[in-house]
């Protein structure tokens, strides 16, 4: 992440606790938005079939709920681990922060890029192109919820590509 570069001082992270906290929040928001998108599509389909309501409203609301749930869950798990996990001492946090800032950009970096890029596109699409009358939400709501949906779709896209690549490798090995 680019923000982690700002926290770098020499070879070690300047604020290892902050580096680890930002990482946990970012990853849990990503997972929460994926969960929210899945719940939103399911809930939107059920609403459309049973009540003939616009499924987009349910997708937007549940994706936002997923982001909130992911953030809350991540912070609670971090608090839990900081109290009960013996590796969460000063040296353990310093070590994990060092590995986060010095790891080679791989799948984690690609996921962050897809998540952020998808979020920006989703915010633009829902904020500017989806009329207020379609979803009965103001501009700020459409932008915030559009970011959540776009970010989840961006992350899903990468997940599907990686899964396809792994399945292809497995089939070639057979």
Buried (B, 14 or more C-beta within 10 A) or exposed (E): BEEBEEBBEEEEBEEBEBBBBBBBBBBBBBBBBBBBBBBBBBBBEEBBEEEEEBBBBBBBBBBBBBBBBBBEBBBEEBEEBBEEEEEBEEEBBBEBBBEBBEEEEEEBEBBBBBBBBBBBBBBBBBBEEBEEEEBEBEEEBBBBBBBBBBBBBBBBEBBEEEEEEEEEEEEEEE
